[in-house]
Amino acid sequence: MSAVTYVIYAFLTINIVFNLLGSFSLHRFPDVYTRLHGATKCTTFGTIFAVLAVVVHAAYQLHLTGDPKYLQMALHSLVALIALLLTNPTGAHAIAKAAHLSGYKPAKAVIDAYEDKLRGGAE
Amino acid sequence: MIAPEFFYAAVIVMIGAFLALLRVLLGPSVPDRVVGVDTLNTLIVAGMVLLGAAYDRTIYIDIAIVYALLSYVGTLAIAKYLQGGLE
């Protein structure tokens, strides 16, 4: 057990905790917007740490064996991470806007600023 | 199996993906199901990257990249359909 192994275990633990929190938040929150909030943020953060664990593992194997396959593994994992980081918040925003425009209002909401803005624009 | 810790992490991530799938099946409204599908896609990308490290195959990670981009396009298409076409 080297120090790198402990770093990988720590990253994997953060990944598991946040991904499971994101999945549970789908069942614990009352409406679409809060579910989107919990699920998107938690799973994005958890996936960052999953990819970081893979990158640390691949860099350590590259250091040990010198096989260029591991360099490829680290770089492609980073590309997957960048694709996810760019697309995930954009998709969540699109879902929230579409849900509001198609008539699903936030549960228990007191102030709905987007609704006011839409009404103001229509009048 | 080269690295069992990555394999078990992928198994637990897939349990989370099953919970998201449960939301897709149960979800009372259509946006709830779309949120479930979006979470499911993110978790599947995470699990596929972890499995790529576990089985020592880089091709799994390439598939994860393509899956992330295609699921993004799918989510945007469903969102546009939901809000009633292009504005």
Backbone of each chain as ProteinMPNN parsed JSONL, in Angstrom:
{"seq_chain_A": "MSAVTYVIYAFLTINIVFNLLGSFSLHRFPDVYTRLHGATKCTTFGTIFAVLAVVVHAAYQLHLTGDPKYLQMALHSLVALIALLLTNPTGAHAIAKAAHLSGYKPAKAVIDAYEDKLRGGAE", "coords_chain_A": {"N_chain_A": [[0.844, -1.195, 0.0], [0.879, 1.914, -1.13], [1.303, 5.525, -0.919], [-0.056, 6.558, -3.056], [-2.114, 4.757, -3.484], [-3.769, 5.253, -1.291], [-4.598, 7.828, -1.951], [-6.092, 7.283, -4.265], [-8.115, 5.669, -3.132], [-9.323, 7.592, -1.479], [-10.347, 9.425, -3.382], [-12.104, 7.738, -4.753], [-13.897, 7.174, -2.71], [-15.046, 9.703, -2.216], [-16.285, 10.026, -4.677], [-18.189, 7.899, -4.637], [-19.784, 8.611, -2.421], [-20.852, 11.127, -3.188], [-22.149, 10.545, -5.603], [-24.09, 8.707, -4.752], [-25.509, 10.373, -3.023], [-26.565, 12.163, -4.878], [-28.275, 10.417, -6.275], [-30.072, 9.677, -4.234], [-31.179, 12.131, -3.713], [-32.95, 12.463, -5.76], [-35.148, 11.125, -4.848], [-35.883, 12.308, -2.494], [-36.632, 14.96, -2.707], [-39.185, 17.472, -3.341], [-40.141, 18.514, -5.924], [-39.61, 19.091, -9.509], [-37.546, 20.988, -9.886], [-35.995, 21.188, -7.537], [-35.138, 18.558, -7.429], [-33.611, 18.426, -9.751], [-31.616, 20.25, -9.105], [-30.346, 18.963, -6.86], [-29.575, 16.448, -7.999], [-28.045, 17.049, -10.344], [-25.88, 18.695, -9.491], [-24.62, 17.096, -7.505], [-23.99, 14.667, -8.838], [-22.315, 15.575, -10.865], [-20.138, 16.596, -9.407], [-19.325, 14.225, -8.111], [-18.569, 12.662, -10.312], [-16.379, 14.072, -11.285], [-14.483, 13.389, -9.363], [-14.353, 10.626, -9.717], [-13.156, 10.478, -12.256], [-10.761, 11.765, -11.659], [-9.619, 9.902, -9.915], [-9.174, 7.792, -11.7], [-7.33, 9.044, -13.358], [-5.143, 9.483, -11.633], [-4.52, 6.82, -11.01], [-3.819, 5.886, -13.595], [-1.624, 7.529, -14.146], [0.139, 6.678, -12.176], [0.51, 3.992, -12.903], [1.695, 4.444, -15.363], [4.058, 5.591, -14.514], [5.142, 3.376, -13.207], [5.268, 1.247, -15.146], [5.765, 2.377, -17.667], [4.254, 2.088, -19.926], [2.753, 3.315, -22.842], [0.011, 3.1, -23.123], [-1.227, 3.803, -20.751], [-0.878, 6.532, -20.57], [-2.537, 7.308, -22.65], [-4.956, 6.447, -21.528], [-5.231, 8.221, -19.33], [-5.362, 10.743, -20.616], [-7.672, 10.471, -22.225], [-9.604, 10.07, -20.293], [-9.589, 12.598, -19.151], [-10.579, 14.073, -21.288], [-13.177, 13.035, -21.413], [-14.08, 13.998, -18.962], [-14.008, 16.788, -19.404], [-15.901, 17.023, -21.453], [-18.189, 16.233, -20.045], [-18.299, 18.197, -18.059], [-18.818, 20.459, -19.568], [-21.274, 19.866, -20.786], [-23.167, 19.034, -18.86], [-24.237, 21.079, -16.964], [-25.427, 22.722, -18.882], [-27.386, 21.081, -20.046], [-28.993, 20.666, -17.776], [-29.934, 23.245, -17.313], [-31.439, 23.603, -19.652], [-33.422, 21.649, -19.259], [-34.707, 22.644, -16.951], [-35.702, 25.111, -17.863], [-37.405, 24.234, -19.907], [-39.218, 22.724, -18.419], [-40.44, 24.696, -16.859], [-41.556, 26.336, -18.822], [-43.378, 24.574, -19.966], [-45.305, 24.404, -18.075], [-45.041, 23.285, -15.474], [-45.071, 24.186, -12.254], [-42.939, 25.421, -9.564], [-43.055, 23.558, -6.496], [-44.543, 24.641, -3.463], [-43.522, 27.205, -3.718], [-42.871, 30.63, -2.999], [-42.024, 33.001, -4.219], [-41.755, 33.489, -7.665], [-39.607, 34.327, -9.804], [-39.031, 34.041, -12.493], [-41.483, 33.557, -13.664], [-42.708, 36.063, -13.179], [-41.086, 37.633, -14.778], [-41.674, 36.6, -17.313], [-44.417, 37.259, -17.461], [-44.213, 40.041, -17.339], [-42.885, 40.505, -19.719], [-44.84, 39.784, -21.522], [-46.912, 41.588, -21.258]], "CA_chain_A": [[0.0, 0.0, 0.0], [1.654, 3.161, -1.184], [0.5, 6.731, -0.684], [-0.933, 6.755, -4.223], [-3.306, 3.925, -3.282], [-4.672, 5.958, -0.381], [-5.212, 8.945, -2.691], [-7.129, 6.703, -5.132], [-9.245, 5.274, -2.285], [-10.029, 8.797, -1.033], [-11.107, 9.958, -4.514], [-13.225, 6.841, -5.044], [-14.899, 7.328, -1.654], [-15.787, 10.944, -2.484], [-17.123, 9.732, -5.839], [-19.328, 7.054, -4.247], [-20.668, 9.358, -1.52], [-21.613, 12.185, -3.862], [-23.07, 9.972, -6.587], [-25.248, 8.149, -4.054], [-26.316, 11.501, -2.553], [-27.323, 12.656, -6.025], [-29.363, 9.491, -6.574], [-31.084, 9.751, -3.183], [-31.877, 13.419, -3.765], [-34.071, 12.313, -6.695], [-36.314, 10.569, -4.156], [-36.165, 13.02, -1.263], [-37.044, 16.339, -2.932], [-40.601, 17.465, -3.721], [-40.548, 18.824, -7.295], [-38.612, 18.904, -10.561], [-36.419, 21.924, -9.825], [-35.107, 20.782, -6.444], [-34.509, 17.283, -7.819], [-32.574, 18.755, -10.745], [-30.553, 20.887, -8.323], [-29.58, 17.976, -6.114], [-28.997, 15.381, -8.814], [-27.018, 17.512, -11.281], [-24.657, 19.139, -8.8], [-23.929, 16.011, -6.799], [-23.382, 13.683, -9.731], [-21.181, 16.189, -11.568], [-18.993, 16.622, -8.491], [-18.847, 12.873, -7.9], [-17.904, 12.15, -11.508], [-15.058, 14.703, -11.334], [-13.543, 12.634, -8.546], [-14.139, 9.318, -10.348], [-12.168, 10.638, -13.33], [-9.464, 12.067, -11.041], [-9.062, 8.643, -9.412], [-8.652, 7.047, -12.848], [-6.132, 9.732, -13.864], [-4.048, 9.197, -10.704], [-4.181, 5.417, -11.228], [-3.128, 5.735, -14.874], [-0.315, 8.184, -14.054], [0.994, 5.816, -11.357], [0.883, 2.836, -13.723], [2.65, 4.935, -16.372], [5.333, 5.749, -13.811], [5.676, 2.052, -12.868], [5.532, 0.361, -16.275], [6.215, 3.082, -18.852], [3.428, 1.705, -21.066], [2.017, 4.509, -23.308], [-1.427, 2.868, -23.003], [-1.758, 4.496, -19.576], [-0.953, 7.957, -20.924], [-3.775, 7.426, -23.428], [-6.091, 6.312, -20.615], [-5.371, 9.451, -18.542], [-5.8, 11.858, -21.47], [-9.051, 10.264, -22.662], [-10.465, 10.327, -19.139], [-9.724, 14.052, -19.001], [-11.49, 14.541, -22.342], [-14.539, 12.692, -20.973], [-14.438, 14.92, -17.878], [-14.284, 18.111, -19.965], [-17.192, 16.932, -22.153], [-19.249, 16.184, -19.042], [-18.38, 19.492, -17.361], [-19.434, 21.45, -20.455], [-22.632, 19.549, -21.211], [-24.111, 18.724, -17.788], [-25.002, 22.252, -16.528], [-26.241, 23.213, -19.995], [-28.556, 20.223, -20.142], [-29.86, 20.922, -16.625], [-30.601, 24.521, -17.567], [-32.46, 23.397, -20.69], [-34.544, 20.908, -18.673], [-35.45, 23.51, -16.035], [-36.448, 26.096, -18.639], [-38.485, 23.548, -20.604], [-40.238, 22.334, -17.44], [-41.195, 25.89, -16.468], [-42.361, 26.814, -19.958], [-44.464, 23.648, -20.267], [-46.376, 24.553, -17.116], [-44.826, 22.686, -14.164], [-44.611, 25.24, -11.356], [-42.236, 24.931, -8.364], [-43.927, 23.275, -5.366], [-44.358, 25.425, -2.243], [-42.735, 28.406, -3.992], [-43.522, 31.887, -2.649], [-41.664, 33.957, -5.261], [-41.326, 32.858, -8.908], [-39.13, 35.506, -10.531], [-39.072, 33.797, -13.942], [-42.877, 33.764, -14.047], [-42.929, 37.515, -13.215], [-40.386, 38.165, -15.944], [-42.445, 36.216, -18.493], [-45.637, 38.066, -17.479], [-43.821, 41.421, -17.661], [-42.55, 40.582, -21.126], [-46.025, 39.595, -22.349], [-47.834, 42.728, -21.178]], "C_chain_A": [[0.882, 1.249, 0.0], [0.718, 4.34, -0.957], [-0.474, 6.958, -1.835], [-2.217, 5.951, -4.062], [-4.296, 4.614, -2.366], [-5.354, 7.134, -1.074], [-6.338, 8.424, -3.579], [-8.347, 6.307, -4.315], [-10.036, 6.498, -1.834], [-10.889, 9.358, -2.152], [-12.311, 9.064, -4.809], [-14.304, 6.959, -3.983], [-15.72, 8.592, -1.858], [-16.749, 10.729, -3.647], [-18.367, 8.953, -5.433], [-20.314, 7.859, -3.411], [-21.5, 10.363, -2.298], [-22.556, 11.614, -4.918], [-24.295, 9.37, -5.911], [-26.135, 9.265, -3.499], [-27.161, 12.065, -3.682], [-28.48, 11.741, -6.367], [-30.46, 9.568, -5.519], [-31.856, 11.051, -3.259], [-33.015, 13.373, -4.776], [-35.325, 11.842, -5.973], [-36.714, 11.372, -2.928], [-36.713, 14.423, -1.486], [-38.432, 16.38, -3.56], [-40.908, 17.702, -5.195], [-39.358, 18.768, -8.245], [-37.363, 19.735, -10.301], [-35.453, 21.556, -8.711], [-34.426, 19.456, -6.758], [-33.374, 17.521, -8.796], [-31.352, 19.35, -10.053], [-29.687, 19.844, -7.623], [-28.842, 17.009, -7.021], [-27.855, 15.9, -9.681], [-25.737, 17.901, -10.559], [-23.898, 17.973, -8.206], [-23.282, 15.033, -7.763], [-22.237, 14.286, -10.536], [-19.948, 16.197, -10.677], [-18.432, 15.213, -8.265], [-18.083, 12.335, -9.096], [-16.536, 12.786, -11.702], [-14.058, 13.854, -10.555], [-13.339, 11.214, -9.059], [-13.058, 9.422, -11.413], [-10.796, 10.963, -12.749], [-8.808, 10.803, -10.485], [-8.459, 7.834, -10.55], [-7.372, 7.697, -13.368], [-4.939, 9.453, -12.954], [-3.568, 7.759, -10.87], [-3.366, 5.243, -12.501], [-1.744, 6.371, -14.823], [0.652, 7.327, -13.235], [1.436, 4.589, -12.138], [1.868, 3.233, -14.815], [4.036, 5.092, -15.764], [5.963, 4.384, -13.533], [6.133, 1.286, -14.098], [6.079, 1.069, -17.497], [5.45, 2.725, -20.104], [2.631, 2.917, -21.551], [0.516, 4.34, -23.285], [-2.013, 3.666, -21.843], [-1.805, 5.998, -19.781], [-2.23, 8.228, -21.705], [-4.984, 7.356, -22.517], [-6.315, 7.598, -19.831], [-5.918, 10.587, -19.402], [-7.256, 11.693, -21.89], [-10.029, 10.447, -21.51], [-10.66, 11.825, -18.949], [-10.645, 14.629, -20.067], [-12.942, 14.246, -21.963], [-14.993, 13.651, -19.887], [-14.802, 16.29, -18.425], [-15.627, 18.108, -20.696], [-18.335, 16.967, -21.157], [-19.425, 17.535, -18.364], [-19.023, 20.555, -18.241], [-20.907, 21.153, -20.668], [-23.621, 19.424, -20.064], [-24.888, 19.95, -17.298], [-25.891, 22.812, -17.632], [-27.513, 22.4, -20.146], [-29.533, 20.468, -19.003], [-30.628, 22.226, -16.799], [-31.72, 24.365, -18.59], [-33.671, 22.667, -20.123], [-35.384, 21.818, -17.791], [-36.29, 24.514, -16.804], [-37.628, 25.438, -19.341], [-39.594, 23.158, -19.642], [-41.082, 23.543, -17.052], [-42.096, 26.364, -17.597], [-43.517, 25.875, -20.265], [-45.452, 23.56, -19.109], [-46.211, 23.862, -15.782], [-44.259, 23.739, -13.233], [-43.857, 24.637, -10.176], [-43.21, 24.702, -7.216], [-43.551, 24.157, -4.185], [-43.572, 26.704, -2.485], [-43.534, 29.65, -3.628], [-43.28, 32.916, -3.746], [-41.191, 33.179, -6.488], [-40.887, 33.982, -9.848], [-39.224, 35.298, -12.039], [-40.482, 33.994, -14.48], [-43.185, 35.262, -14.168], [-42.291, 38.124, -14.458], [-41.16, 37.841, -17.228], [-43.72, 37.055, -18.611], [-45.324, 39.498, -17.897], [-43.508, 41.576, -19.129], [-43.779, 40.508, -22.011], [-46.905, 40.837, -22.378], [-47.314, 43.939, -21.94]], "O_chain_A": [[1.531, 1.582, 0.991], [-0.494, 4.175, -0.821], [-1.572, 7.479, -1.638], [-3.29, 6.408, -4.458], [-5.503, 4.583, -2.605], [-6.528, 7.413, -0.831], [-7.408, 9.029, -3.651], [-9.481, 6.56, -4.724], [-11.266, 6.466, -1.802], [-12.038, 9.731, -1.917], [-13.405, 9.559, -5.083], [-15.492, 6.861, -4.292], [-16.94, 8.575, -1.697], [-17.889, 11.191, -3.611], [-19.477, 9.303, -5.834], [-21.522, 7.811, -3.645], [-22.712, 10.452, -2.102], [-23.652, 12.141, -5.112], [-25.41, 9.496, -6.417], [-27.36, 9.141, -3.495], [-28.327, 12.407, -3.483], [-29.56, 12.219, -6.713], [-31.644, 9.531, -5.853], [-33.039, 11.097, -2.919], [-33.957, 14.159, -4.672], [-36.439, 12.118, -6.418], [-37.786, 11.139, -2.37], [-37.218, 15.031, -0.542], [-38.827, 15.433, -4.24], [-41.876, 17.127, -5.693], [-38.241, 18.441, -7.842], [-36.246, 19.248, -10.475], [-34.237, 21.6, -8.899], [-33.267, 19.251, -6.396], [-32.312, 16.907, -8.696], [-30.212, 19.007, -10.366], [-28.465, 19.834, -7.766], [-27.647, 16.77, -6.851], [-26.803, 15.265, -9.754], [-24.644, 17.497, -10.954], [-22.683, 17.862, -8.374], [-22.148, 14.607, -7.543], [-21.28, 13.582, -10.86], [-18.85, 15.855, -11.118], [-17.216, 15.024, -8.231], [-17.078, 11.64, -8.94], [-15.623, 12.142, -12.219], [-12.937, 13.621, -11.009], [-12.267, 10.642, -8.863], [-12.159, 8.584, -11.485], [-9.779, 10.503, -13.268], [-7.59, 10.644, -10.568], [-7.38, 7.259, -10.409], [-6.438, 7.003, -13.77], [-3.835, 9.212, -13.445], [-2.365, 7.498, -10.872], [-2.351, 4.547, -12.506], [-0.792, 5.829, -15.385], [1.839, 7.251, -13.552], [2.594, 4.181, -12.054], [2.766, 2.464, -15.159], [5.048, 4.778, -16.39], [7.184, 4.242, -13.612], [7.235, 0.737, -14.12], [6.784, 0.454, -18.296], [5.901, 3.005, -21.215], [1.896, 3.507, -20.76], [-0.209, 5.327, -23.415], [-3.142, 4.15, -21.922], [-2.675, 6.672, -19.229], [-2.919, 9.221, -21.475], [-5.939, 8.112, -22.696], [-7.456, 8.032, -19.675], [-6.822, 11.31, -18.982], [-8.003, 12.671, -21.911], [-11.148, 10.92, -21.71], [-11.759, 12.276, -18.626], [-11.404, 15.561, -19.798], [-13.827, 15.079, -22.159], [-16.147, 14.077, -19.876], [-15.776, 16.899, -17.983], [-16.402, 19.057, -20.583], [-19.337, 17.645, -21.381], [-20.549, 17.974, -18.12], [-19.698, 21.453, -17.737], [-21.718, 22.077, -20.727], [-24.809, 19.681, -20.259], [-26.114, 19.877, -17.219], [-26.98, 23.317, -17.36], [-28.592, 22.957, -20.349], [-30.746, 20.481, -19.209], [-31.814, 22.31, -16.477], [-32.808, 24.917, -18.425], [-34.81, 23.002, -20.447], [-36.614, 21.788, -17.852], [-37.448, 24.754, -16.459], [-38.723, 25.999, -19.377], [-40.773, 23.244, -19.984], [-42.302, 23.435, -16.929], [-43.245, 26.743, -17.374], [-44.543, 26.321, -20.777], [-46.356, 22.726, -19.145], [-47.162, 23.842, -15.001], [-43.109, 24.151, -13.385], [-44.091, 23.484, -9.815], [-44.089, 25.529, -6.97], [-42.369, 24.393, -3.935], [-42.999, 27.248, -1.541], [-44.731, 29.727, -3.908], [-44.201, 33.621, -4.16], [-40.328, 32.309, -6.374], [-41.699, 34.523, -10.598], [-39.464, 36.246, -12.785], [-40.678, 34.515, -15.578], [-43.833, 35.693, -15.122], [-42.863, 39.002, -15.104], [-41.289, 38.684, -18.115], [-44.074, 37.508, -19.699], [-46.046, 40.101, -18.692], [-43.802, 42.607, -19.735], [-43.801, 41.074, -23.104], [-47.563, 41.118, -23.379], [-47.972, 44.979, -21.97]]}, "seq_chain_B": "MIAPEFFYAAVIVMIGAFLALLRVLLGPSVPDRVVGVDTLNTLIVAGMVLLGAAYDRTIYIDIAIVYALLSYVGTLAIAKYLQGGLE", "coords_chain_B": {"N_chain_B": [[-9.203, -9.253, -13.934], [-7.845, -6.225, -13.159], [-7.745, -4.082, -11.286], [-9.421, -4.23, -8.449], [-10.633, -2.308, -6.763], [-11.62, -0.246, -8.345], [-13.552, -1.653, -9.715], [-15.448, -2.324, -7.712], [-16.217, 0.222, -6.934], [-17.467, 1.018, -9.299], [-19.599, -0.762, -9.279], [-21.079, 0.194, -7.081], [-21.693, 2.755, -7.995], [-23.383, 1.991, -10.043], [-25.508, 1.017, -8.549], [-26.507, 3.448, -7.619], [-27.291, 4.401, -10.127], [-29.375, 2.669, -10.601], [-31.213, 3.598, -8.716], [-31.776, 6.075, -9.864], [-32.988, 5.177, -12.182], [-35.269, 4.109, -11.088], [-36.586, 6.462, -10.446], [-37.127, 7.329, -13.019], [-38.992, 5.403, -13.788], [-41.035, 5.738, -11.861], [-41.634, 8.434, -11.805], [-43.856, 11.184, -11.395], [-44.41, 13.288, -13.227], [-43.6, 14.435, -16.59], [-41.139, 16.044, -16.827], [-39.87, 15.133, -14.477], [-39.159, 12.509, -15.166], [-37.363, 13.107, -17.202], [-35.33, 14.373, -15.785], [-34.507, 12.188, -14.278], [-33.459, 10.554, -16.329], [-31.335, 12.141, -17.197], [-29.669, 12.183, -14.912], [-29.153, 9.449, -14.825], [-27.639, 9.14, -17.189], [-25.288, 10.629, -16.574], [-24.333, 9.105, -14.425], [-23.871, 6.676, -15.677], [-21.791, 7.351, -17.402], [-19.789, 7.898, -15.497], [-19.584, 5.337, -14.319], [-18.694, 3.882, -16.522], [-16.183, 4.959, -17.086], [-14.897, 4.206, -14.733], [-15.04, 1.41, -15.012], [-13.451, 1.111, -17.242], [-10.937, 1.658, -16.153], [-10.871, -0.449, -14.354], [-10.919, -2.865, -15.855], [-8.759, -2.338, -17.421], [-8.948, -1.319, -20.01], [-8.8, 0.986, -22.548], [-10.682, 1.581, -24.421], [-13.233, 1.545, -23.326], [-13.371, 3.999, -22.096], [-13.287, 5.763, -24.219], [-15.761, 5.143, -25.325], [-17.319, 6.147, -23.287], [-16.905, 8.911, -23.608], [-18.193, 9.386, -26.088], [-20.766, 8.578, -25.385], [-21.413, 10.498, -23.452], [-21.52, 12.879, -24.996], [-23.54, 12.243, -26.872], [-25.74, 11.747, -25.214], [-26.116, 14.256, -24.209], [-27.01, 15.647, -26.482], [-29.417, 14.272, -26.822], [-30.79, 14.982, -24.463], [-31.077, 17.745, -24.838], [-32.716, 17.719, -27.101], [-35.065, 16.522, -26.094], [-35.755, 18.454, -24.211], [-36.266, 20.678, -25.834], [-38.464, 19.689, -27.225], [-40.26, 19.454, -25.141], [-40.748, 22.071, -24.311], [-42.233, 23.016, -26.341], [-41.376, 23.146, -29.111], [-39.041, 24.934, -31.302], [-38.086, 28.237, -30.415]], "CA_chain_B": [[-9.528, -7.965, -13.303], [-6.579, -5.671, -12.705], [-7.876, -3.223, -10.105], [-10.762, -4.499, -7.916], [-11.291, -1.167, -6.106], [-12.394, 0.468, -9.364], [-14.722, -2.465, -10.056], [-16.468, -2.193, -6.672], [-16.751, 1.59, -7.037], [-18.405, 1.034, -10.435], [-20.816, -1.477, -8.858], [-21.873, 1.073, -6.21], [-22.25, 3.799, -8.861], [-24.51, 1.405, -10.768], [-26.65, 0.996, -7.626], [-27.081, 4.788, -7.729], [-27.968, 4.492, -11.425], [-30.65, 1.962, -10.457], [-32.129, 4.516, -8.026], [-32.22, 7.067, -10.848], [-33.913, 4.47, -13.075], [-36.521, 4.02, -10.333], [-37.268, 7.749, -10.609], [-37.66, 7.36, -14.379], [-40.188, 4.562, -13.852], [-42.096, 6.195, -10.963], [-41.817, 9.88, -11.864], [-45.239, 11.545, -11.685], [-44.546, 14.167, -14.387], [-42.613, 14.18, -17.649], [-39.806, 16.559, -16.478], [-39.24, 14.253, -13.489], [-38.515, 11.404, -15.886], [-36.203, 13.623, -17.947], [-34.271, 14.555, -14.791], [-33.987, 10.856, -13.984], [-32.639, 10.09, -17.463], [-30.1, 12.935, -17.199], [-28.832, 11.634, -13.841], [-28.738, 8.107, -15.256], [-26.566, 9.284, -18.173], [-24.058, 11.026, -15.887], [-23.827, 7.985, -13.616], [-23.354, 5.637, -16.578], [-20.458, 7.797, -17.851], [-18.858, 7.66, -14.383], [-19.359, 3.906, -14.18], [-17.934, 3.356, -17.654], [-14.784, 5.357, -16.887], [-14.347, 3.344, -13.673], [-14.848, 0.059, -15.546], [-12.287, 1.167, -18.121], [-9.747, 1.506, -15.314], [-10.885, -1.752, -13.675], [-10.541, -3.923, -16.793], [-7.546, -1.933, -18.118], [-9.268, -1.136, -21.43], [-9.042, 2.405, -22.822], [-11.809, 1.734, -25.345], [-14.426, 1.856, -22.532], [-13.378, 5.437, -21.799], [-13.69, 6.421, -25.473], [-17.21, 4.981, -25.436], [-17.915, 7.073, -22.318], [-16.904, 10.241, -24.216], [-19.248, 9.444, -27.102], [-22.041, 8.479, -24.699], [-21.696, 11.786, -22.809], [-21.924, 13.875, -25.995], [-24.823, 11.879, -27.477], [-26.82, 11.917, -24.239], [-26.363, 15.705, -24.142], [-27.865, 15.985, -27.621], [-30.739, 13.729, -26.538], [-31.43, 15.804, -23.434], [-31.483, 19.019, -25.448], [-33.845, 17.476, -28.0], [-36.263, 16.313, -25.281], [-36.12, 19.732, -23.598], [-36.892, 21.513, -26.861], [-39.792, 19.125, -27.492], [-41.107, 19.693, -23.971], [-41.164, 23.466, -24.204], [-43.114, 23.332, -27.45], [-40.7, 23.488, -30.357], [-38.043, 25.993, -31.294], [-38.674, 29.575, -30.236]], "C_chain_B": [[-8.265, -7.392, -12.667], [-6.744, -4.959, -11.364], [-9.268, -3.387, -9.5], [-11.414, -3.28, -7.287], [-12.11, -0.36, -7.102], [-13.657, -0.311, -9.715], [-15.817, -2.3, -9.008], [-17.049, -0.793, -6.66], [-17.758, 1.68, -8.175], [-19.696, 0.324, -10.067], [-21.698, -0.555, -8.008], [-22.471, 2.227, -7.017], [-23.442, 3.262, -9.641], [-25.721, 1.217, -9.864], [-27.33, 2.373, -7.622], [-27.822, 4.972, -9.04], [-29.3, 3.772, -11.375], [-31.674, 2.832, -9.735], [-32.658, 5.573, -8.986], [-33.216, 6.437, -11.822], [-35.28, 4.307, -12.414], [-37.292, 5.324, -10.453], [-37.85, 7.864, -12.014], [-38.953, 6.561, -14.453], [-41.338, 5.144, -13.042], [-42.581, 7.594, -11.276], [-43.219, 10.337, -12.211], [-45.389, 12.406, -12.942], [-43.447, 13.871, -15.394], [-41.243, 14.777, -17.308], [-39.105, 15.742, -15.403], [-38.514, 13.104, -14.167], [-37.291, 11.888, -16.643], [-35.032, 13.86, -16.993], [-33.653, 13.214, -14.423], [-33.08, 10.344, -15.083], [-31.306, 10.83, -17.492], [-29.13, 12.432, -16.126], [-28.282, 10.265, -14.22], [-27.57, 8.192, -16.245], [-25.254, 9.652, -17.507], [-23.458, 9.849, -15.118], [-23.267, 6.88, -14.505], [-21.985, 6.039, -17.121], [-19.425, 7.551, -16.757], [-18.537, 6.181, -14.254], [-18.517, 3.34, -15.305], [-16.463, 3.736, -17.565], [-14.14, 4.472, -15.823], [-14.118, 1.92, -14.177], [-13.673, 0.002, -16.515], [-10.987, 1.034, -17.348], [-9.697, 0.116, -14.7], [-10.414, -2.86, -14.603], [-9.333, -3.549, -17.639], [-7.766, -1.794, -19.624], [-9.56, 0.346, -21.654], [-10.273, 2.611, -23.682], [-13.095, 2.038, -24.586], [-14.52, 3.358, -22.3], [-13.743, 6.231, -23.052], [-15.199, 6.325, -25.653], [-17.911, 5.925, -24.46], [-17.97, 8.491, -22.87], [-18.071, 10.372, -25.196], [-20.618, 9.402, -26.439], [-22.417, 9.802, -24.046], [-22.206, 12.792, -23.838], [-23.291, 13.538, -26.585], [-25.976, 12.059, -26.494], [-27.135, 13.397, -24.048], [-27.29, 16.145, -25.276], [-29.286, 15.492, -27.384], [-31.494, 14.554, -25.525], [-31.913, 17.125, -24.014], [-32.687, 18.834, -26.358], [-35.133, 17.3, -27.208], [-36.718, 17.628, -24.655], [-36.798, 20.646, -24.609], [-38.3, 21.022, -27.186], [-40.761, 19.478, -26.375], [-41.608, 21.124, -23.93], [-41.935, 23.919, -25.434], [-42.397, 23.826, -28.683], [-39.681, 24.598, -30.204], [-38.716, 27.348, -31.157], [-38.253, 30.462, -31.386]], "O_chain_B": [[-7.688, -7.989, -11.759], [-5.984, -5.198, -10.426], [-10.213, -2.757, -9.973], [-12.642, -3.202, -7.266], [-13.173, 0.156, -6.757], [-14.704, 0.279, -9.98], [-16.988, -2.151, -9.358], [-18.242, -0.622, -6.407], [-18.788, 2.34, -8.041], [-20.775, 0.744, -10.487], [-22.915, -0.521, -8.187], [-23.605, 2.638, -6.771], [-24.407, 3.989, -9.878], [-26.853, 1.252, -10.346], [-28.558, 2.467, -7.621], [-28.866, 5.624, -9.075], [-30.259, 4.195, -12.022], [-32.856, 2.821, -10.079], [-33.835, 5.931, -8.939], [-34.175, 7.086, -12.239], [-36.314, 4.358, -13.08], [-38.519, 5.308, -10.551], [-38.931, 8.424, -12.196], [-39.907, 6.985, -15.105], [-42.492, 5.065, -13.465], [-43.746, 7.929, -11.062], [-43.745, 9.919, -13.242], [-46.385, 12.278, -13.655], [-42.489, 13.156, -15.099], [-40.242, 14.081, -17.48], [-37.877, 15.656, -15.401], [-37.392, 12.762, -13.793], [-36.29, 11.176, -16.726], [-33.882, 13.588, -17.337], [-32.436, 13.101, -14.272], [-32.035, 9.757, -14.8], [-30.267, 10.233, -17.774], [-27.936, 12.272, -16.378], [-27.115, 9.956, -13.978], [-26.622, 7.412, -16.154], [-24.215, 9.071, -17.82], [-22.249, 9.62, -15.148], [-22.297, 6.219, -14.134], [-21.111, 5.188, -17.287], [-18.327, 7.064, -17.028], [-17.377, 5.8, -14.099], [-17.718, 2.429, -15.089], [-15.591, 2.943, -17.92], [-12.997, 4.038, -15.971], [-13.124, 1.287, -13.819], [-12.982, -1.012, -16.607], [-10.046, 0.387, -17.808], [-8.616, -0.45, -14.536], [-9.608, -3.702, -14.207], [-8.91, -4.336, -18.486], [-6.881, -2.112, -20.418], [-10.46, 0.904, -21.026], [-10.853, 3.697, -23.68], [-13.973, 2.715, -25.121], [-15.612, 3.927, -22.305], [-14.427, 7.251, -22.966], [-15.847, 7.283, -26.076], [-18.981, 6.448, -24.77], [-18.946, 9.207, -22.646], [-18.835, 11.336, -25.145], [-21.535, 10.102, -26.868], [-23.582, 10.199, -24.069], [-23.199, 13.48, -23.598], [-24.116, 14.43, -26.782], [-27.066, 12.474, -26.886], [-28.275, 13.761, -23.76], [-28.23, 16.911, -25.064], [-30.25, 16.191, -27.697], [-32.688, 14.808, -25.686], [-33.022, 17.573, -23.721], [-33.579, 19.681, -26.393], [-36.173, 17.846, -27.578], [-37.917, 17.897, -24.573], [-37.783, 21.312, -24.29], [-39.213, 21.82, -27.396], [-41.932, 19.764, -26.621], [-42.755, 21.374, -23.559], [-42.259, 25.1, -25.553], [-42.789, 24.846, -29.249], [-39.483, 25.133, -29.114], [-39.788, 27.578, -31.717], [-38.635, 31.631, -31.437]]}, "name": "protein", "num_of_chains": 2, "seq": "MSAVTYVIYAFLTINIVFNLLGSFSLHRFPDVYTRLHGATKCTTFGTIFAVLAVVVHAAYQLHLTGDPKYLQMALHSLVALIALLLTNPTGAHAIAKAAHLSGYKPAKAVIDAYEDKLRGGAEMIAPEFFYAAVIVMIGAFLALLRVLLGPSVPDRVVGVDTLNTLIVAGMVLLGAAYDRTIYIDIAIVYALLSYVGTLAIAKYLQGGLE"}
